[in-house]
Amino acid sequence: MPWSAAGSRPWRAGGWRCRRAAVIAAADRLVELSVPAGPTLRFEYLFGFGGGRPGWVSAMTQSTGAQALARVSAITGDRRY
C-alpha cells in the first residue's frame, strides 16, 4: 500500500526499524560525494548528459539528497545532516 493511501508516514511514527549504522554510513557517504555550494550542498551527476559536462545538477538530485539527509537527521537526531 502506498504511504499516501495509508494516511501516515511510518518513519515518523516509529513504525520502521532500520539498521542505524548502515543509515548513518550511507548519509556520511552522500555528504562526502556532495559539493559544498555556500551554505548548501550540491548533489551532482557524475556523467555528461544532453551535451552537458559531468557535474550538472537537477531538482531531482537536490530534492532526493535533501530528503535523504532530512530523514537521517530525524532518525538520529543529529542536525549535521
Sequence and secondary structure as in RCSB ss.txt:
>XXXX:A:sequence
MPWSAAGSRPWRAGGWRCRRAAVIAAADRLVELSVPAGPTLRFEYLFGFGGGRPGWVSAMTQSTGAQALARVSAI
TGDRRY
>XXXX:A:secstr
  HHHHTS HHHHT     HHHHHHHHHHHHHHSEEETTEEE   SS BTTB TT   HHHHHHHHHHHHHHHHH
H  TT 
